[in-house]
């Protein structure tokens, strides 16, 4: 696993990116940009997950055929374009005397790919322009617009700073999402959350023990969650000290919160439902719990097994539908980190805002409610259920819990105390539930700020 490209740094490129091959052959980098435009269309027009498209084994064939430097360029372009999409569209609209014709989506994607490079990536500007013009010339749908592409993008280069300044007032998230953020958090907080998703996330580590010592050893920052935040670096995480020895694992600070809400778990029997990739399972095992990790996907449970093996931690792994999971004896606790819209993870998954919508949130909330009811049935009286997910929408968090409590008098909420979480007191609601947002944990000491948006609530069966 490697740290993603930070803003302002050059993504690795294919050699001679700005030159033309002899004999009128395609410009170097053309295939990468064509692939980027095609995959951008798949995400925003067909709502296909970026992770799926970029999967090295099962991903898009055109992407898989590229060299690793070109793959890196495609990833950088796509992530940047999706993070800044409304502003890129506003910038291009300002360069056009009239809007693009109806149905000119292929041309739109070519321009967005080029604009993302010109405005936000450290690549040669003339290369971005020249390759975009060649893209237009090679596509029968766009050939008649090649001169327009050239004129628009060259003007964008000339007026780059003015355009960046002018588009800062444009929200970088889609309208439906900004409306829901505003309704939940208020206008000011909504703007802060929207802006926070423009910053790539830091790398946070969960360590087995001695977090303060690890923070010092890695020149990192000890977070209120007990996580260690690394300074920016280039290279593979696996190159860091004691990776092979399994002394730590990568886990966003917010994702480490739910497992900690059980308190002392030594000797307790806990099920981790929807367990892969295993960070929360690892936390519980390292803290002394006997853990059953349940995961439906064969590929994901294989990954979970591999991760636990590196960490030298053991759990009972169960592959199958969680609704079919019924242990012989009631459990002391269940952790349900439920499938959700993932709107709290847009710093690392910017495609979420373009592949999901309100209907998806409602559908997922209904599934979560069903899962939570089953989770409750698995614990003994006095047992705890920690329900969590990485959505920013209360329909998938607070409302799921409130409705279940109203329906089941055999359950009670166990409030989290803000005093137990110094530095994250604002993340604890008046009801004692956790609600983090990407705008929390401000940057300090040269470290990237923020953390994923997470909801977590603790319930007890009476």
Residue, then its C-alpha position, 0 to 999 in steps of 0.5 A: x500500500x502506498x501513500x496517495x499523491x498529495x496536491x501539488x506533486x507530480x504523479x509518475x508519468x510515462x517517459x517523454x509525456x510531452x513529446x510526439x513519437x516519430x512518424x506522426x504516431x500518437x503522443x505519449x500519454x495519449x492512451x492514459x488520458x483516453x483511458x481516464x476520460x473513458x473511466x470518468x464517464x463510467x463513474x459519473x454517467x454510469x455510476x460505476x465504483x472507482x475501486x472496481x474500475x481500478x482493481x488490478x485483477x478485475x478492473x477495466x481492461x484498458x486500465x489494466x493494459x497500461x504501464x504502472x506509470x500510466x496507471x498512476x497518472x490515470x488514478x491521479x487524474x480521476x481522483x482529482x477530477x472527481x474531487x473538484x468536478x463542480x469547480x472544473x465544470x464551472x471553470x470550463x463553462x466560463x471559457x465557453x461562449x455557449x454551452x456544449x451541445x446536448x449529448x456531447x458527454x465524450x467531449x465533456x470528459x475530455x475537457x474535464x480530464x485536461x482541466x484537472x491536469x492544468x488546474x490541479x496536477x503538476x504535469x506539463x500544461x502544454x502536454x495536457x492541451x496537446x493530448x486533449x486536442x489529439x483525443x478530440x481529433x481521434x474521436x469521430x464524435x469530437x473531431x469537429x470540436x478539436x479547435x474549440x478544445x485547443x482554444x478553451x484549454x489554452x485560455x484556461x492555461x493563461x487564466x489559471x489563477x483567475x479561474x482558481x480564484x473565481x471558482x472557490x465559491x463553487x461548492x466542490x460537492x454535488x447539490x443533493x449532498x450539500x443540501x443534506x449536509x446543510x440540513x444536518x450540520x448547518x451551512x457553515x459546517x456543511x461548507x467545511x465538510x465539503x472543503x475537507x474532502x478536497x484534501x487527501x487523507x493522512x495515513x493513520x496506524x492502529x498499534x498493538x501497544x505503546x502508541x505514544x512510543x510509536x508516534x515518536x519513533x515514526x515522527x507522527x502525531x498521537x491522535x485522540x483515538x489512540x491512533x498514530x498519524x504519519x507525516x506525509x511521505x512517498x513510498x510503500x507503507x510496508x517499508x515502515x519499521x516492523x510491518x512484517x512483524x505485525x505491530x500495527x495496521x493502517x486504519x483511519x482514526x475514525x474507523x478505530x473508534x467503534x471497537x474502543x467503545x466496548x471498553x474492557x473486552x478481555x475474555x469476552x466473546x464478541x462477534x464482528x459482523x461485516x468484518x473485512x478487511x479486519x481492522x476492528x477484528x484486530x483491535x478486539x483480538x489485540x485487546x484480549x477478546x475472543x472474536x468471531x469474524x463474519x464476512x460474506x465475501x470469499x475474497x474479503x474473508x481471504x483478505x481478512x485471514x491474510x491481514x490477521x496472519x501478518x498481525x499474528x492475531x487469531x480469530x474464528x472466521x465465518x464465511x456466510x450471510x450474517x443473517x444466517x449467523x446464530x452462535x450456539x451461545x449468546x455473545x457478550x457483544x456484537x460489533x456491526x459496522x454496517x454497509x452504508x453510502x460511505x459518504x464519510x470517506x470521500x477524501x479517499x473515495x471521491x467517486x461516492x458522491x457521483x455514484x450514490x444518491x438519496x435513494x441509495x441512502x434510504x435503501x441502505x438505511x433499511x438494510x442497516x435496520x434489519x442487520x441491527x435487529x439481527x445483531x441484537x438477537x445475538x447478545x445475552x442480557x447485559x450484552x453490548x451492541x456497537x452499531x457504526x458506519x462511515x456515512x455522514x447522513x443521520x438517516x443511516x445512523x441516528x435515525x436507525x438507532x432511534x427507530x429501533x429503540x422506539x420499537x424494542x423496550x428491551x434495549x437501551x442506549x449506553x451514552x458515550x462520555x465526552x470526557x473520555x475522548x479529550x480532543x474529540x468532545x465535539x464528536x459526541x452528541x448530547x445523546x452520547x453517540x459518536x458523529x465525526x466529520x472530515x472537518x474535525x481534527x484540524x491540521x497541526x505540526x505539519x500534519x494533515x488534518x481531518x478523519x473519516x465521517x463516522x457514526x457509532x452508537x452503543x446499545x445494551x440488551x436489558 
